[in-house]
Amino acid sequence: MGKVKTRFAPSPTGFLHLGNARTAIFSYLFAKHHGGQLVLRIEDTDRERSKKEFEEAIIEDLKWLGIEWDEGPYRQSERFEIYKKYVDILLEKGYAYRCFCTQEELEAEREKAKKEGRPYRYSGKCRHLSKEEIEKNLKEGKPYTIRFRVPDGREIVFNDLIKGEVRFNVNDFGDFVIVRSDGSPVYNFVVVIDDALMGITHVIRGEDHLSNTPKQILLYEALGFPIPKFAHLPIILGEDRSKLSKRHGAVSVRQYRIDGYLPEALLNFLSLLGWYPKDGKEILSKEELIERFDIEDIHNAPAVFNREKLYWMNGVYIREVLDLEDLTQRVIDYLKQYGENLSPEDQKVAKEILNKPFEYVKEVVSKVRDSFFTLKEFPARTKPFFVEDYTLSPEAEKHIEKVTPEVAKNIAQLFLEKVKGAETFGGEEFKKFAKEVAKELKLKPGMVFKTLRVALTGETQGVGLDLLADIIGKDSVIRRLERFLTLLK
């Protein structure tokens, strides 16, 4: 294969959608697999809907995912003079013409087609206007669009790298607009100019663009540009097999960032939507994805977005892939950036986490990395390691009522005395002292352990108490027991 150059061309009308992110990933992997280049182009010709803040967010999220482009970002809004030059060429050569039809006239044509039960295509009414008629209309200041003159009866055939041979009859769409009445060029026109001038060899995009391809091929031919190869990706479905949308949950990369997903996991997961490596390995680094990626292995069938699998995969990256130092730093960075999106209770924990030394947080991460699947879950899973001034949960209060406050007090008091008298204290001593308390007070060990959990954490379930004692240490255990005894009063 010769030099490969792909592009990713988002419209800045919203946050980066998961479907568009997959297109960006496949375009990137294909280019890098072949030692080629990726161009980033912002398609912002829709002046009303395009927003600078969305452009910035898309660029930021692409960088976060680890997608590196070699050229750009180019902006179509800055290239109007280039497009005008090629519009003039098409007009001059007779491949395009000015259409002075009013909205009312076009609507009447549509209604007629509807009544006759046929698909609408423009009648070509302005196709044959004389030079004098055109000049008269221009002199009168009549608004006009510019249409491409589609050759009659032509069949466009191209080989799609995913779908195979695709055929379109041009009679299905007729002469199409390339410049709106306000002078702004339309998508099908500018995309051809940009792809040609930027030397794009492979256009990888969603299958919703398939019907645009014959129009674009006609424009390539009229302007004498080489036609790139096309690959139209199957759509992504929700688990109910309908098109992925907001009703299936988060659909933007930004929301998954806020929800505490890792970029490596999301990149890995989206890469497997419609493509699967020949060796069947699922947990793949970016470098491994580049090495294995083959566009011929992309399935033509729609891909199903399995949220549970993404959640599982993110957990694998937390448990097994990231090294401890890196994971700890990411927890801290996440809480700094997105802590305000947490629940009030988790925000309180996050504040305590950020006040602790890095090494302490790292030790907690090392002990509990098997118990959380997203960075967002970290505060809730690790609260006992960071919060001493807890409030008793309803379950904890029920437990105290069940064993009676007097018994709970006796357990905590005796255990406190043993901790205070110990030269060293950690997980092993915790288990030893708890068993001694059960024996001396003639109580079941399970009751003693549960009461001590309530005394130290305010909850009836959670992390291993020996693990907790190992990390929080003797002084914190003493403070918590003393506080618990005060609460019982």
C-alpha positions as CSV (number, residue, x, y, z in Angstrom):
1,M,0.0,0.0,0.0
2,G,1.3,3.5,-0.9
3,K,1.3,6.5,1.4
4,V,-1.8,6.5,3.6
5,K,-3.5,9.6,4.8
6,T,-6.8,9.6,6.8
7,R,-8.8,12.4,8.4
8,F,-11.2,12.9,11.3
9,A,-13.6,15.7,10.6
10,P,-16.0,16.4,13.5
11,S,-18.6,19.1,13.5
12,P,-18.4,21.3,16.7
13,T,-22.1,21.2,17.5
14,G,-21.8,19.1,20.7
15,F,-19.5,17.0,22.7
16,L,-17.5,14.2,21.1
17,H,-20.1,11.3,20.6
18,L,-18.9,7.7,21.1
19,G,-19.7,6.9,17.5
20,N,-17.5,9.8,16.2
21,A,-14.8,8.8,18.7
22,R,-14.8,5.3,17.2
23,T,-14.4,6.8,13.7
24,A,-11.5,8.9,15.0
25,I,-9.9,5.8,16.6
26,F,-10.3,3.7,13.4
27,S,-8.9,6.5,11.2
28,Y,-6.0,6.8,13.6
29,L,-5.2,3.1,13.9
30,F,-5.5,2.5,10.2
31,A,-3.1,5.4,9.4
32,K,-0.6,4.5,12.0
33,H,-0.7,0.8,11.1
34,H,0.4,1.7,7.6
35,G,3.0,4.3,8.8
36,G,0.7,7.1,7.5
37,Q,-0.8,10.4,8.7
38,L,-4.0,11.6,10.3
39,V,-5.5,15.0,9.6
40,L,-7.8,16.8,12.1
41,R,-10.4,19.0,10.4
42,I,-13.1,20.9,12.1
43,E,-16.3,21.0,9.9
44,D,-17.8,24.2,11.1
45,T,-19.7,25.5,8.1
46,D,-23.0,25.4,10.1
47,R,-22.6,28.9,11.5
48,E,-25.7,28.7,13.8
49,R,-24.9,25.4,15.5
50,S,-21.1,25.4,15.6
51,K,-19.6,26.6,18.9
52,K,-16.0,27.3,19.8
53,E,-16.4,25.7,23.2
54,F,-17.5,22.4,21.5
55,E,-14.5,22.5,19.2
56,E,-12.2,23.0,22.2
57,A,-13.9,20.1,24.1
58,I,-13.6,17.8,21.1
59,I,-9.9,18.5,20.7
60,E,-9.3,18.1,24.5
61,D,-11.2,14.7,24.5
62,L,-9.3,13.4,21.5
63,K,-6.0,14.2,23.2
64,W,-7.3,12.6,26.4
65,L,-8.1,9.4,24.4
66,G,-4.5,9.4,23.1
67,I,-5.3,10.2,19.5
68,E,-2.4,12.1,17.9
69,W,-2.9,13.9,14.6
70,D,-0.2,15.0,12.2
71,E,-1.9,18.0,10.6
72,G,-4.5,20.5,11.7
73,P,-6.7,21.3,13.2
74,Y,-7.9,22.9,9.9
75,R,-11.2,24.8,10.1
76,Q,-13.6,24.9,7.1
77,S,-14.9,28.4,8.3
78,E,-11.4,29.7,7.5
79,R,-11.3,28.2,3.9
80,F,-14.2,29.9,2.2
81,E,-12.0,31.6,-0.3
82,I,-10.6,28.2,-1.4
83,Y,-14.1,26.8,-1.9
84,K,-15.2,29.9,-3.9
85,K,-12.4,29.3,-6.3
86,Y,-13.7,25.7,-7.1
87,V,-17.3,26.9,-7.3
88,D,-16.2,29.3,-10.0
89,I,-14.4,26.5,-11.8
90,L,-17.6,24.3,-11.8
91,L,-19.7,27.2,-13.0
92,E,-17.3,28.1,-15.7
93,K,-17.1,24.5,-17.0
94,G,-20.8,24.1,-16.9
95,Y,-20.8,21.4,-14.1
96,A,-22.8,23.7,-11.9
97,Y,-25.5,26.4,-12.4
98,R,-27.4,29.0,-10.4
99,C,-30.8,28.0,-9.3
100,F,-33.3,30.9,-8.7
101,C,-36.2,28.7,-7.6
102,T,-37.9,30.1,-4.5
103,Q,-38.7,28.0,-1.4
104,E,-42.4,28.1,-2.4
105,E,-41.6,26.6,-5.9
106,L,-39.4,23.9,-4.4
107,E,-42.1,23.1,-1.8
108,A,-44.7,22.8,-4.6
109,E,-42.4,20.3,-6.4
110,R,-42.1,18.3,-3.2
111,E,-45.8,18.2,-2.7
112,K,-46.4,17.1,-6.3
113,A,-43.9,14.2,-5.9
114,K,-45.5,13.2,-2.6
115,K,-49.0,13.1,-4.2
116,E,-47.7,11.0,-7.1
117,G,-46.0,8.6,-4.7
118,R,-42.5,9.1,-5.9
119,P,-39.3,10.2,-4.2
120,Y,-38.5,13.9,-4.6
121,R,-35.7,15.1,-6.8
122,Y,-35.2,18.6,-8.2
123,S,-36.9,19.1,-11.5
124,G,-33.9,20.8,-13.1
125,K,-36.0,23.9,-13.9
126,C,-33.1,26.3,-13.8
127,R,-30.7,23.9,-15.6
128,H,-31.3,25.4,-19.0
129,L,-31.7,29.2,-18.2
130,S,-30.1,31.3,-20.9
131,K,-27.2,33.6,-20.2
132,E,-29.6,36.6,-20.6
133,E,-32.1,35.1,-18.1
134,I,-29.3,34.5,-15.6
135,E,-28.0,38.0,-15.9
136,K,-31.5,39.5,-15.6
137,N,-32.1,37.5,-12.4
138,L,-28.8,38.6,-11.0
139,K,-29.5,42.3,-11.9
140,E,-32.8,42.1,-10.1
141,G,-31.0,40.8,-7.0
142,K,-32.9,37.5,-6.9
143,P,-31.4,35.1,-4.3
144,Y,-30.0,31.8,-5.7
145,T,-28.3,28.6,-4.7
146,I,-25.7,26.9,-6.8
147,R,-26.5,23.3,-7.9
148,F,-24.3,20.6,-9.3
149,R,-25.4,19.4,-12.7
150,V,-25.8,15.6,-12.3
151,P,-25.4,13.6,-15.6
152,D,-28.6,11.7,-16.5
153,G,-29.0,8.0,-16.1
154,R,-25.5,7.4,-14.7
155,E,-24.8,4.6,-12.2
156,I,-22.0,5.3,-9.7
157,V,-20.2,2.1,-8.6
158,F,-17.5,2.0,-6.0
159,N,-15.8,-0.6,-3.8
160,D,-16.3,0.1,-0.1
161,L,-13.5,-1.4,2.0
162,I,-16.2,-2.7,4.5
163,K,-19.4,-3.1,2.5
164,G,-17.9,-4.3,-0.8
165,E,-19.3,-3.2,-4.1
166,V,-21.9,-0.4,-3.7
167,R,-24.1,1.0,-6.6
168,F,-26.2,4.2,-6.8
169,N,-28.3,5.5,-9.6
170,V,-27.9,9.3,-9.9
171,N,-31.6,9.5,-10.9
172,D,-32.4,8.9,-7.3
173,F,-31.1,12.3,-6.2
174,G,-30.9,14.7,-9.1
175,D,-29.1,18.0,-9.2
176,F,-28.0,18.9,-5.7
177,V,-27.1,22.2,-4.0
178,I,-23.4,22.9,-3.4
179,V,-23.8,26.5,-2.2
180,R,-26.7,27.8,-0.1
181,S,-28.5,31.1,-0.9
182,D,-26.5,32.8,1.9
183,G,-23.3,32.0,0.0
184,S,-22.1,29.3,2.4
185,P,-20.9,26.0,0.8
186,V,-22.6,22.7,1.8
187,Y,-21.0,19.7,3.3
188,N,-20.9,17.5,0.2
189,F,-18.9,20.1,-1.7
190,V,-16.4,21.3,0.9
191,V,-15.6,17.8,2.1
192,V,-14.4,16.9,-1.5
193,I,-12.3,20.0,-1.8
194,D,-10.7,19.5,1.6
195,D,-10.1,15.8,1.2
196,A,-8.5,16.4,-2.3
197,L,-6.3,19.3,-1.4
198,M,-5.2,17.6,1.9
199,G,-4.2,14.5,0.0
200,I,-6.6,12.1,1.9
201,T,-6.2,8.6,0.5
202,H,-8.8,6.8,2.7
203,V,-12.1,8.2,4.0
204,I,-13.3,6.3,7.1
205,R,-16.6,7.4,8.4
206,G,-20.1,6.3,9.6
207,E,-22.4,4.5,7.3
208,D,-24.9,7.4,7.6
209,H,-22.6,9.1,5.0
210,L,-22.9,6.3,2.5
211,S,-25.6,8.0,0.5
212,N,-23.4,11.1,0.2
213,T,-20.6,9.2,-1.5
214,P,-22.0,9.1,-5.1
215,K,-22.5,12.9,-5.0
216,Q,-18.9,13.3,-3.8
217,I,-17.6,11.0,-6.5
218,L,-19.3,13.1,-9.2
219,L,-17.6,16.2,-7.7
220,Y,-14.2,14.5,-7.6
221,E,-14.6,13.6,-11.3
222,A,-15.8,17.0,-12.4
223,L,-12.8,18.7,-10.7
224,G,-10.3,16.1,-11.9
225,F,-9.3,15.1,-8.4
226,P,-8.2,11.5,-7.5
227,I,-11.0,9.6,-5.7
228,P,-10.0,8.3,-2.3
229,K,-11.0,4.8,-1.0
230,F,-14.1,4.8,1.2
231,A,-14.8,2.7,4.3
232,H,-18.2,3.2,5.9
233,L,-18.5,1.9,9.5
234,P,-21.6,0.1,10.7
235,I,-23.7,2.0,13.2
236,I,-23.4,1.4,17.0
237,L,-26.5,0.0,18.7
238,G,-27.7,0.1,22.3
239,E,-28.2,-3.2,24.1
240,D,-31.9,-3.2,23.0
241,R,-30.6,-3.2,19.4
242,S,-31.9,0.3,18.6
243,K,-29.5,3.1,17.5
244,L,-27.3,4.2,20.4
245,S,-28.8,7.4,21.9
246,K,-29.0,9.3,25.2
247,R,-31.8,7.0,26.4
248,H,-29.1,4.3,26.7
249,G,-27.1,6.4,29.1
250,A,-24.0,8.5,28.5
251,V,-23.1,8.8,24.8
252,S,-20.3,11.3,24.9
253,V,-16.6,10.8,25.7
254,R,-16.8,13.8,28.1
255,Q,-19.4,12.1,30.2
256,Y,-17.3,8.9,30.5
257,R,-14.4,11.1,31.7
258,I,-16.6,12.7,34.3
259,D,-17.8,9.2,35.3
260,G,-14.2,8.1,36.1
261,Y,-13.4,6.0,33.1
262,L,-9.7,5.7,32.0
263,P,-8.8,6.8,28.5
264,E,-6.9,3.6,27.7
265,A,-9.9,1.5,28.6
266,L,-12.3,3.6,26.6
267,L,-9.9,3.6,23.6
268,N,-9.5,-0.2,23.9
269,F,-13.3,-0.8,24.2
270,L,-14.3,1.5,21.3
271,S,-11.7,-0.2,19.1
272,L,-13.5,-3.5,19.6
273,L,-16.9,-2.1,18.4
274,G,-17.1,-3.7,15.0
275,W,-13.5,-4.9,14.8
276,Y,-11.8,-7.8,16.6
277,P,-8.1,-8.9,16.5
278,K,-7.4,-12.2,14.8
279,D,-5.6,-13.5,18.0
280,G,-8.7,-12.8,20.1
281,K,-6.8,-10.8,22.7
282,E,-9.1,-8.1,24.2
283,I,-7.0,-6.0,26.6
284,L,-4.8,-4.1,24.2
285,S,-2.5,-1.1,24.6
286,K,-2.6,1.6,21.9
287,E,0.6,0.2,20.4
288,E,-0.8,-3.3,20.3
289,L,-4.0,-1.9,18.6
290,I,-1.9,-0.2,16.0
291,E,0.1,-3.3,15.3
292,R,-3.0,-5.6,15.0
293,F,-5.5,-3.3,13.3
294,D,-6.7,-4.4,9.9
295,I,-9.6,-2.6,8.2
296,E,-10.6,-5.9,6.4
297,D,-11.5,-7.3,9.8
298,I,-14.2,-4.7,10.5
299,H,-17.6,-6.4,10.4
300,N,-20.4,-5.0,8.3
301,A,-23.0,-5.8,10.9
302,P,-23.9,-3.2,13.5
303,A,-21.9,-3.2,16.7
304,V,-23.6,-3.4,20.1
305,F,-22.4,-1.1,22.9
306,N,-22.2,-3.2,26.0
307,R,-21.9,-0.9,29.0
308,E,-21.2,-3.7,31.4
309,K,-18.3,-4.8,29.3
310,L,-16.8,-1.3,29.3
311,Y,-17.2,-1.2,33.1
312,W,-15.5,-4.6,33.4
313,M,-12.7,-3.5,31.1
314,N,-12.1,-0.3,33.0
315,G,-11.8,-2.4,36.2
316,V,-9.2,-4.6,34.5
317,Y,-7.1,-1.5,33.7
318,I,-7.4,-0.4,37.3
319,R,-6.6,-3.8,38.8
320,E,-4.0,-5.1,36.4
321,V,-2.7,-2.7,33.8
322,L,-1.8,0.7,35.4
323,D,1.2,0.7,37.7
324,L,0.4,1.8,41.3
325,E,2.1,5.2,41.1
326,D,0.2,6.1,37.9
327,L,-3.1,4.9,39.2
328,T,-2.7,6.9,42.5
329,Q,-1.9,10.0,40.6
330,R,-4.9,9.5,38.3
331,V,-7.2,9.1,41.4
332,I,-5.9,12.4,42.8
333,D,-6.1,14.2,39.4
334,Y,-9.6,13.0,38.9
335,L,-10.8,14.2,42.3
336,K,-9.3,17.6,41.7
337,Q,-10.9,17.9,38.3
338,Y,-14.3,16.3,38.7
339,G,-14.8,16.1,42.5
340,E,-17.6,18.6,42.3
341,N,-19.6,16.1,40.3
342,L,-19.6,13.6,43.2
343,S,-22.4,13.2,45.8
344,P,-22.1,15.5,48.8
345,E,-20.9,12.5,51.0
346,D,-18.3,11.5,48.4
347,Q,-17.2,15.1,48.1
348,K,-16.4,15.2,51.8
349,V,-14.3,12.0,51.4
350,A,-12.6,13.4,48.3
351,K,-11.6,16.5,50.3
352,E,-10.0,14.3,53.0
353,I,-8.2,12.2,50.3
354,L,-6.7,15.3,48.7
355,N,-5.4,16.4,52.2
356,K,-3.5,13.2,52.7
357,P,0.1,12.7,51.6
358,F,0.6,10.9,48.3
359,E,2.3,7.9,49.9
360,Y,-0.7,7.3,52.2
361,V,-3.2,7.5,49.3
362,K,-0.9,5.1,47.3
363,E,-1.0,2.6,50.2
364,V,-4.8,2.7,50.2
365,V,-4.9,2.3,46.5
366,S,-2.6,-0.7,46.7
367,K,-4.9,-2.5,49.2
368,V,-8.3,-1.7,47.5
369,R,-7.6,-1.5,43.8
370,D,-9.6,-4.8,43.4
371,S,-12.7,-3.2,44.8
372,F,-13.4,-0.3,42.5
373,F,-14.0,-0.2,38.7
374,T,-14.0,3.6,38.0
375,L,-12.1,6.5,39.6
376,K,-15.5,7.9,40.6
377,E,-16.1,5.0,42.9
378,F,-12.8,5.4,44.8
379,P,-14.1,7.8,47.6
380,A,-17.1,5.6,48.4
381,R,-15.0,2.5,48.5
382,T,-12.3,4.0,50.6
383,K,-14.2,6.3,53.0
384,P,-13.1,4.4,56.2
385,F,-9.4,5.0,55.4
386,F,-9.9,8.8,55.2
387,V,-12.9,9.8,57.4
388,E,-12.8,9.6,61.2
389,D,-15.8,11.8,62.1
390,Y,-18.4,9.5,60.4
391,T,-22.1,9.4,61.1
392,L,-23.6,6.1,62.0
393,S,-25.6,4.5,59.2
394,P,-29.1,3.3,59.9
395,E,-27.8,-0.3,59.8
396,A,-25.1,0.5,62.3
397,E,-27.7,2.0,64.7
398,K,-29.9,-1.1,64.3
399,H,-26.9,-3.3,65.2
400,I,-26.2,-1.2,68.4
401,E,-29.8,-1.6,69.4
402,K,-29.7,-5.3,68.7
403,V,-26.5,-5.9,70.8
404,T,-27.6,-3.1,73.3
405,P,-25.5,0.1,73.8
406,E,-24.1,-1.4,77.0
407,V,-22.6,-4.4,75.3
408,A,-21.3,-2.3,72.4
409,K,-19.7,0.0,75.0
410,N,-18.0,-2.9,76.8
411,I,-16.6,-4.3,73.5
412,A,-15.2,-0.9,72.4
413,Q,-13.8,-0.1,75.9
414,L,-12.0,-3.4,76.4
415,F,-10.6,-3.3,72.8
416,L,-9.5,0.3,73.3
417,E,-7.5,-0.7,76.5
418,K,-5.8,-3.5,74.6
419,V,-4.8,-1.2,71.7
420,K,-3.5,1.5,74.1
421,G,-1.4,-1.0,75.9
422,A,0.1,-2.5,72.7
423,E,3.7,-1.7,71.7
424,T,2.9,-2.4,68.1
425,F,-0.5,-2.4,66.4
426,G,-1.6,-3.5,63.0
427,G,-3.9,-6.0,61.2
428,E,-2.6,-9.1,63.1
429,E,-2.9,-7.4,66.5
430,F,-6.4,-6.3,65.5
431,K,-7.6,-9.9,64.9
432,K,-5.8,-11.1,68.1
433,F,-7.4,-8.5,70.3
434,A,-10.8,-8.9,68.8
435,K,-10.7,-12.7,69.6
436,E,-9.5,-11.9,73.2
437,V,-12.4,-9.5,73.7
438,A,-14.9,-12.1,72.5
439,K,-13.5,-14.7,74.8
440,E,-13.3,-12.4,77.9
441,L,-16.8,-11.0,77.4
442,K,-18.1,-14.4,76.5
443,L,-19.5,-13.1,73.2
444,K,-19.6,-14.6,69.7
445,P,-16.6,-13.4,67.6
446,G,-18.9,-12.3,64.7
447,M,-20.8,-9.9,67.0
448,V,-17.5,-8.4,68.3
449,F,-16.1,-7.9,64.8
450,K,-19.3,-6.3,63.6
451,T,-19.4,-4.0,66.6
452,L,-15.8,-3.0,66.1
453,R,-16.6,-2.3,62.4
454,V,-19.4,0.0,63.5
455,A,-17.1,1.7,66.0
456,L,-14.3,2.3,63.5
457,T,-16.3,3.1,60.3
458,G,-19.9,3.8,61.2
459,E,-21.0,1.0,58.8
460,T,-21.8,-2.7,59.2
461,Q,-20.1,-3.8,56.0
462,G,-16.9,-2.7,54.1
463,V,-13.2,-3.3,53.9
464,G,-11.3,-5.9,55.9
465,L,-10.8,-4.5,59.4
466,D,-7.3,-6.0,59.7
467,L,-6.5,-4.2,56.4
468,L,-8.0,-0.9,57.8
469,A,-6.0,-1.2,61.0
470,D,-2.8,-1.8,59.0
471,I,-3.2,1.4,57.1
472,I,-4.9,3.9,59.5
473,G,-2.6,2.9,62.4
474,K,-2.9,2.8,66.2
475,D,-3.6,6.5,66.8
476,S,-6.5,6.7,64.4
477,V,-8.0,3.5,65.8
478,I,-7.8,5.0,69.3
479,R,-9.4,8.3,68.2
480,R,-12.3,6.4,66.5
481,L,-13.0,4.2,69.5
482,E,-13.0,7.1,71.9
483,R,-15.4,9.0,69.5
484,F,-17.6,5.9,69.3
485,L,-17.8,5.7,73.1
486,T,-18.8,9.4,73.2
487,L,-21.5,8.7,70.7
488,L,-22.9,5.9,72.8
489,K,-23.3,8.3,75.7
